[in-house]
Amino acid sequence: MNIEDSARRQIVKEVKINQSLECPYAVACYECFYQSDAFSIILEYMDGGSLLDFLRIVKTIPEEYLSAICKQVCRMRCIN
């Protein structure tokens, strides 16, 4: 198995995990296609932007926001 095979398998694994989530805190994955050595992944639209977009604006994330994010991640981990 070469690196491309390993990476492809990891992507498939991650997509399957995302598609199986039933969590309001995770971006939904609606569909995934693999064609001509390229993955196309259809995700839920994030009208508020991503966490990275937010970080670029504020430069640092205040503790109360980090706390809320951590609580959501912990809840998501417990659901699965």
C-alpha positions as CSV (number, residue, x, y, z in Angstrom):
1,M,0.0,0.0,0.0
2,N,1.5,3.3,-1.0
3,I,0.9,6.8,0.6
4,E,-1.9,7.6,-1.8
5,D,-3.8,4.4,-0.9
6,S,-3.3,5.2,2.8
7,A,-4.5,8.7,2.4
8,R,-7.5,7.6,0.4
9,R,-8.4,5.1,3.0
10,Q,-8.1,7.7,5.8
11,I,-10.4,10.1,3.8
12,V,-13.0,7.4,3.3
13,K,-12.9,6.5,7.0
14,E,-13.3,10.2,8.0
15,V,-16.2,10.7,5.6
16,K,-18.0,7.6,6.9
17,I,-17.6,8.8,10.5
18,N,-18.9,12.3,9.5
19,Q,-21.9,10.8,7.6
20,S,-22.8,8.7,10.6
21,L,-22.9,11.6,13.1
22,E,-26.2,12.8,14.4
23,C,-24.9,15.8,16.2
24,P,-26.0,19.4,15.9
25,Y,-22.5,20.6,16.7
26,A,-20.8,19.0,13.7
27,V,-21.0,20.1,10.0
28,A,-23.2,17.6,8.2
29,C,-21.7,15.6,5.3
30,Y,-24.4,15.0,2.7
31,E,-22.6,13.1,0.0
32,C,-19.1,12.1,-1.1
33,F,-17.9,11.2,-4.6
34,Y,-14.6,9.8,-5.8
35,Q,-13.8,10.2,-9.5
36,S,-10.7,10.7,-11.6
37,D,-8.4,10.5,-8.5
38,A,-10.3,13.3,-6.7
39,F,-12.7,13.4,-3.8
40,S,-15.7,15.7,-3.9
41,I,-17.4,16.2,-0.6
42,I,-20.8,18.0,-0.2
43,L,-21.0,19.6,3.3
44,E,-23.5,21.6,5.1
45,Y,-23.2,25.4,4.5
46,M,-21.8,27.3,7.4
47,D,-23.5,30.7,7.2
48,G,-21.6,31.9,10.2
49,G,-18.2,30.9,8.8
50,S,-15.8,28.4,10.1
51,L,-13.9,28.5,13.4
52,L,-10.8,29.5,11.4
53,D,-12.7,32.4,9.9
54,F,-13.6,33.5,13.4
55,L,-10.0,33.1,14.6
56,R,-8.7,35.2,11.8
57,I,-10.9,38.1,12.9
58,V,-10.4,38.0,16.6
59,K,-6.8,36.7,16.6
60,T,-7.4,34.9,19.9
61,I,-10.5,33.1,21.2
62,P,-11.7,34.3,24.5
63,E,-12.0,31.7,27.3
64,E,-15.8,31.7,27.4
65,Y,-15.9,30.8,23.7
66,L,-13.3,28.1,24.2
67,S,-15.3,26.7,27.0
68,A,-18.5,26.6,24.9
69,I,-16.6,24.9,22.0
70,C,-15.0,22.3,24.4
71,K,-18.5,21.5,25.9
72,Q,-19.9,20.9,22.4
73,V,-17.0,18.7,21.4
74,C,-17.4,16.7,24.6
75,R,-21.1,16.3,24.0
76,M,-20.5,15.1,20.5
77,R,-17.9,12.6,21.6
78,C,-20.3,11.2,24.2
79,I,-23.1,10.8,21.7
80,N,-21.1,8.6,19.4
